[in-house]
Amino acid sequence: MNITLLVRFVAVAEELHFPRAAEALGIPLASLYSSIEKLESEVGHALLTRDAPTRLTPAGVLLLADAKEEIAETPAPSAKSVAPAGGKAKASKGKGRAPIVKGQPKPYKKRQGR
């Protein structure tokens, strides 16, 4: 089973309210519903009743204990090492305009009046 699905199931099981659990997880409500449905299809049993008072089914109670253990055993994700940046940006070392056009106005640029 996917650890993300278990985390979402535990959040719903503790809140017993889908919208509050979705808000606590910071995910859309539709995503939470689909995650629970996917977990129920993997288990093969309904885990929650979706009537007005949301409750755990007997299969949900059994899975809740196992899910909490599995989440606790899972190591925390390792922090990704940040690659150092490339360094300071350097100004271009161009030589300016070609000698033949020095002193002439740049093309498409109006001369500044005094």
Secondary structure by P-SEA (a helix, b strand, c coil): ccaaaaaaaaaaaaaccaaaaaaaacccaaaaaaaaaaaaaaaccccccccccccccaaaaaaaaaaaaaaaaccccccccccccccccccccccccccccccccccccccccc
